[in-house]
């Protein structure tokens, strides 16, 4: 889920006072006065960042591409896996795949290079696509939480709602809203040149012009891409777990039913924790930087890099949380890996809706 690059680019190549780069980096002047623009401390840290960032970002990029591409390939190649849940999983994988493509390499470039080599137009396009794919991924998680909530809390009443056609409508509507509402992001970003160490350098940055105010933009990004979706996901899953664990009076659960409920509970906790933990650090840093409260030091630079890695890792672990942990998906993946024909997902009689429902009337295999 994506973060505008200019908001978390490190200032190791910071310009002199009064330049655009110094505006991006809070307390940049103090840092330059302490070490000097050509000091040994600055040079050593630049060398470390220029080595560490490509390695870690490269590994994350490869993992994200491989994992999400496999999800799309496996589900698309197995018609028997078509369902509302798997349509949402495909959409999540596509959004994460696009996020990895448009965010990771260009963020690494902005970290390592002193020039933005792609031009002003591509700067606007990349920043726009980063925000779009981030929101698409996040709100797909919200749709998946809603789908699971309906399947568990309202299993009968939602049967006419949880259809593939309605899932496609929800996906298309979500993309249209995100694509249209993110247009100001492109208008508020651009390539900016500055003078540093006797040379003109450039960066893809947030341009504080007209109605483009960085604190307002960052706070709105925090609300729409973290606080609101996290509240929705938590609210839906709390209702789901409450329904799951509520027993009828005098009812005794079987060992298998209790095991299934514990499995669902663990999965819910992991899903929520993964999203919350991976994205919280970078959002905190972005807001602090937009308010001029984030001092540049070796420690904060390290914290910022770790925060980026955590945020990008969320796009890599989504395939594990939502696809590979499914036994049906693992069987389909093995068939795809062996390049064999796609036989039915299971042999013998298929379980009916009633056999997949526990004694409390709650369907537990949708998670």
N, C-alpha and C positions, 0 to 999 in steps of 0.2 A: 503495500500500500504505500504509497509514494509520498515523498516530501519534496517541495521545490528545492532544487539544487542550490540556488543562490543563497538560500536561508541557512544552509548548514555547511557551506564551503569554508574550509579552514583558512586562516589568514597568515600562513607562513610566508606568502609572497606579498605581504601587505605593502601598500604604497605609502608615500610620504603623506604628511598631514594635509587634509583638504581634498584628497582624491576620493574617487568613488569607493575604492576598496576599503579605505579607512572608515568610511561611513558604514560599511557592512559589518565591521568588526568592532564591537564595543571595547573601549579601553585600549584601542590599538596604539595610540600615541604613547601611553605609559610603557607598553611592551617594547616599542622601538627605542625609547629612551634608555631602557634598562640593558638591552642587548645590542642595539645598533643594527641597522639594516644589513650589515655585512658581518655581524658578529659570529663567533664560533658556535654559540648556543643555537642561533637561528639556523645556521648551515647544517649542524648535526641533526636537528629535529626535522628539517626539510628532507634530509637523506633518509631518515627512518620512515617518514610518511610516504615518500616516493617509492619505497621498497615494500612496506607493509600493505598499503592500500591496494595496489594492483593484485597482490597475492590473494588477500582475503576477499576482495570484491570479485576477483576472477573465479575463485572457488564457489562463492555464493551464486554468481551468475550461471555457472555450469550446472550446479545442483538444481537451481530453479528452472532452467531450461529443460533439463532432463526429466525431472519429476513431473512438471506440469504437462510437458509434451506427451509423456507416457500415459497420463490420465486421459487426455483428449484422444489419443490413438486407441487405447484399449476400449473406452466406452463407445467411441464411434464405430469400431470394428465389430462390436457385439450387439446386434439388434435386441437380443434378449435382456440387455441391461438398460434399455430405455425406460425411464420412469421419471417422475417429477423430481425426485431427489437427485438422480444422476444427471438430469439436465442442468440442475443448479450446480452440481459438481463440475460439469464441463465448463459452464460459464465462469465459475471461480478459477478454474485452471487457465482459461483463456485470458482472463483479466490479470492473473498473476504472471502469466507468460509475457504479456505486453508490458507489464510493469517492470519485469526484469530486463527486457530488451531496451526500454526507453529510459530507465532510471539508472541502473547499475553502471553501465559503461560510461555514460555522460557525466555522472557524478564523480567517477574515478578520474575522468579527464580533467574536471574542474579542480579536483584535489591536486593532481600531479603537475599539470602544465601551467605555464604562466600566460598562455594565450588561449582564448576560446576559438578553436579553428573552424567552427562550423557556420559562422555567420549569424547575423541578427535574426533573420527569418527562422532559421532552424532552432535558435535559442527559444523563441516564442513557442514554436511547435512542440519542442521537447518538454518545456515546462507545463504546457497545456495538457499534453498526453500523460505526463506523470500524475497530475492531479486527477485527471479523468480515470485512469486505470486504478489509481489508489481507491477512489470512491467506489468504482465498480466492484472491486474485490471486497471491500468492506461491506457494502450493502448487499452483496450476494450472501455474505455470512448472515446478515439479518434475515434475508429471505429463507435461508436454510433453517434458521432458528424458528421462524414462523411455520415453515413446513413441518418441522418436527413437533412443534407445539400442537398444531392442528391434528396431526396423526395420533398423538398420545392423549390429549385432553378431549378432543372431539373426533374420535375415530370414525364414527358413523356419519355424523352430520357433515363432516368435511370431505366425504368421499366424492361428492359432486364438484367440490372446489379444487381438490388436489388432483388435477388432471394435467396431462402434458400440454394441452392447448393453453390452459390458464398459466402454467409455469412459463411458457414461451412469451405470453403476453406480459407477465410480470417482469421478465428479463428485458424485453424490448423497451417497456415503459421506463424501467430503471436506467437503462443506457441513455435514452432520449433526454430524460431529466438531467442526468449528470453531464452529458455532452453540451447541452444548451446552457446550463447554469455555470459551467466552468469557463465560458468565453472571456470574462474579465482577466483571467490568469494570463492569457496570451498578451493582452493589452498592457499589462503591468510588468512585463519582463522584456529584457532586451540585452544586446551586447553593449558593454560599457568599456571604453578605453581609459587608461590612466598611465601616469609616468612613474616609473620605479627603477632604481639602479641604472639610470641613464638610458632606459629603453621604454618605448610604449608597450604596455601589456594590456590584456583585455580579459573580461570575464562575463559570463551570463548571469545577470543580476536582476533583482527586483528594483524597478524604477519608481521611486517615490515622486510621482508627478500627478498633478490633478487630483483625482479621487483615489489614487493608489497610495494607501497608507499601510506600511508594513505591519505595525501592531494590530490594526483592525483585520488585515488579511490573515495574519497568523492566528489570531484568536478565533476567527470564523473557521479556519481550517481545523483547529483543535476541536471546535464544537461539532462540526459536520462530519469529520472523519474519525473522531475518537469518542468524545463524551456522549453524543446522542446515540450512535450505533451501539456503544457498549451498554448504555442504559437499556436500550431495546432488547439486546441479546440477553442481558442478565434478567430482565423482567420476564421474558418469555420462558427462559430456562427455569427460573424459580417457580413459576406456575406449573411447568412441566413436571419438575421433581416433586412438588407438593401433590400433584395428582397421582404420580407414580407410586408414592409411598403411602397414600391414604388407603387403608383397608376398610372393607365393609365390617360392620359390627359382628364380632364372634368369628371372623374369618381367620384361618390359619394358612400362612403361605407355605408352599412347598420349598424345599431347598433350591430347586432349579429356579423358581420364581425370585427368591431372594438373591440368588446369584446374578440373574439377569438385571435386577434393579440396581445392584451394586455396580455392575458393569456400565450401565447407562449413566449412573451418577458420576463414576470416575471419568467417563468420556466427556460429560458436560463440563466438569471442573477443569479438565485439561484444555478443552476448546476455549473456554472463557479466559483461563489464565494465560494461554499462549498469546491470544490477541492483546490482552491488557498489558502483559509484561513486555512483549516485543515492541509495542508502539509508545508506551508511556515515556521512556527516557528521551527519545528524540523530540517528542512534542514539548516536553518541559524545556529542553535546550532551545528549541526554536522560539518559544514564547519569550524566554529570558533574553535571547539575542535581539529579538525585535523590540524589546523594551530597553535595550542598552544595559542589561544587568548581568551579562555573561562575560566575565573577564577571560582574556586569552592567556593561557599558560600551558606548560607541558601537561599538567594534569587535566585541564579542561579540553585540550586538544585530544588527548587519549580517550577521555570520556565521550567526546563527540563521535570519534571513529567507532567506538564500541556501540554507541547508540545507533549509528547507521547500520552496523552489521546486524544488530538485533532486529531492527525494522525490516531489513531485507530478508532476514532469516524467516520471518513469518510467511513470506511468499514461497519459501522452500519447504516448510513443514506442513503447509496446508494440504498438499497431496497425501502426506502420511496420515494426517488427522482425519481427512474426509474420504479417502479412497483406499489406500493400501491397508488400512486396518480392517477393511471389509473382506470377509472370506470369499464372497462372490467376486469381488474385484481381483483378489489375488489369483483365483483360479482362471479368470479371464486373462490376466496378465501373463500367466504361465503359458496359456495357449497362444497368445500373441507372440511371446518370445520364441516359442518353438515353431512359429510360422505354420501351425496346423489349422485345419478347418475349425470354425467355431461351433462345437457341439453344444447341446443344451447345457445350461449352467448346472443342472442337477439331474440325476437319473432317477427313475421311478416316479411315483405319484408326487406331485407338487403339494406343499403344505397349503391348506386353506387358510382363509383369514382367521377362522376360529382357532386353528392349531397354532397360529403365531401370536396368540393373545394370551396373556397370563390370566391367573384366576381372578384378578381384580378388573379384568376387562380392558387392560392397558396394553397396547401393542408395543413391545420392547425391541423389536428387531429393526425399527426404522432408524435407530441411532447407531 
